[in-house]
């Protein structure tokens, strides 16, 4: 399901194959793997230590083959050891497992789990 753009800026961002997040354009996955990694891990404007934390979490989640493709593609943003997880997952159990994987990564002080369980 696609959201309807509410502003001209959002419409232009969607039309250009990008995603508008908090007033800044973040390149979407259609423009390459590096762009996709920056979007999913929020690394476009993160400090180096936070980028490393986000990437370690992403790798831990992707390496868990019991998780769904949706879980493998959640957005991960780390800032000063606080990690925010966003996106859809298939169940409450998976929501908890993704958060637990993030908590195990060194450098993580707290996880703000904003993952949504997708309705089927």
NORDAHU-V76409 format. One record per residue. N is the residue number from 1. RES is the residue in three letters. D_FIRST is the distance of its C-alpha to the first C-alpha in Angstrom with 2 decimals. Layout:
n=N res=RES d_first=D_FIRST
n=N res=RES d_first=D_FIRST
//
This chain:
n=1 res=UNK d_first=0.00
n=2 res=UNK d_first=3.80
n=3 res=UNK d_first=6.72
n=4 res=UNK d_first=9.59
n=5 res=UNK d_first=12.67
n=6 res=UNK d_first=15.48
n=7 res=UNK d_first=18.37
n=8 res=UNK d_first=19.89
n=9 res=UNK d_first=19.98
n=10 res=UNK d_first=16.26
n=11 res=UNK d_first=15.79
n=12 res=UNK d_first=18.50
n=13 res=UNK d_first=17.12
n=14 res=UNK d_first=13.74
n=15 res=UNK d_first=15.91
n=16 res=UNK d_first=18.33
n=17 res=UNK d_first=15.97
n=18 res=UNK d_first=16.42
n=19 res=UNK d_first=14.82
n=20 res=UNK d_first=16.62
n=21 res=UNK d_first=17.72
n=22 res=UNK d_first=20.41
n=23 res=UNK d_first=21.87
n=24 res=UNK d_first=22.26
n=25 res=UNK d_first=20.53
n=26 res=UNK d_first=19.74
n=27 res=UNK d_first=19.72
n=28 res=UNK d_first=16.75
n=29 res=UNK d_first=17.24
n=30 res=UNK d_first=17.66
n=31 res=UNK d_first=21.05
n=32 res=UNK d_first=22.64
n=33 res=UNK d_first=23.16
n=34 res=UNK d_first=25.06
n=35 res=UNK d_first=22.40
n=36 res=UNK d_first=19.81
n=37 res=UNK d_first=22.37
n=38 res=UNK d_first=22.93
n=39 res=UNK d_first=19.31
n=40 res=UNK d_first=18.89
n=41 res=UNK d_first=22.36
n=42 res=UNK d_first=22.54
n=43 res=UNK d_first=25.84
n=44 res=UNK d_first=25.96
n=45 res=UNK d_first=28.17
n=46 res=UNK d_first=29.26
n=47 res=UNK d_first=32.90
n=48 res=UNK d_first=34.07
n=49 res=UNK d_first=34.55
n=50 res=UNK d_first=31.04
n=51 res=UNK d_first=29.60
n=52 res=UNK d_first=31.70
n=53 res=UNK d_first=30.52
n=54 res=UNK d_first=26.82
n=55 res=UNK d_first=27.58
n=56 res=UNK d_first=29.66
n=57 res=UNK d_first=26.94
n=58 res=UNK d_first=24.38
n=59 res=UNK d_first=27.08
n=60 res=UNK d_first=27.86
n=61 res=UNK d_first=24.28
n=62 res=UNK d_first=23.91
n=63 res=UNK d_first=27.38
n=64 res=UNK d_first=26.46
n=65 res=UNK d_first=25.49
n=66 res=UNK d_first=24.91
n=67 res=UNK d_first=21.65
n=68 res=UNK d_first=18.30
n=69 res=UNK d_first=16.66
n=70 res=UNK d_first=14.14
n=71 res=UNK d_first=17.33
n=72 res=UNK d_first=18.93
n=73 res=UNK d_first=16.38
n=74 res=UNK d_first=16.47
n=75 res=UNK d_first=17.67
n=76 res=UNK d_first=21.38
n=77 res=UNK d_first=23.53
n=78 res=UNK d_first=27.24
n=79 res=UNK d_first=29.68
n=80 res=UNK d_first=33.27
n=81 res=UNK d_first=32.50
n=82 res=UNK d_first=29.69
n=83 res=UNK d_first=26.44
n=84 res=UNK d_first=23.01
n=85 res=UNK d_first=20.23
n=86 res=UNK d_first=16.54
n=87 res=UNK d_first=13.32
n=88 res=UNK d_first=12.11
n=89 res=UNK d_first=14.82
n=90 res=UNK d_first=15.43
n=91 res=UNK d_first=18.36
n=92 res=UNK d_first=20.74
n=93 res=UNK d_first=23.24
n=94 res=UNK d_first=21.13
n=95 res=UNK d_first=20.39
n=96 res=UNK d_first=24.18
n=97 res=UNK d_first=25.01
n=98 res=UNK d_first=23.03
n=99 res=UNK d_first=24.78
n=100 res=UNK d_first=28.07
n=101 res=UNK d_first=27.79
n=102 res=UNK d_first=27.32
n=103 res=UNK d_first=30.31
n=104 res=UNK d_first=32.53
n=105 res=UNK d_first=32.32
n=106 res=UNK d_first=35.40
n=107 res=UNK d_first=35.07
n=108 res=UNK d_first=32.42
n=109 res=UNK d_first=33.86
n=110 res=UNK d_first=30.91
n=111 res=UNK d_first=27.24
n=112 res=UNK d_first=24.80
n=113 res=UNK d_first=22.17
n=114 res=UNK d_first=18.93
n=115 res=UNK d_first=16.84
n=116 res=UNK d_first=14.35
n=117 res=UNK d_first=14.60
n=118 res=UNK d_first=11.30
n=119 res=UNK d_first=11.65
n=120 res=UNK d_first=12.29
//
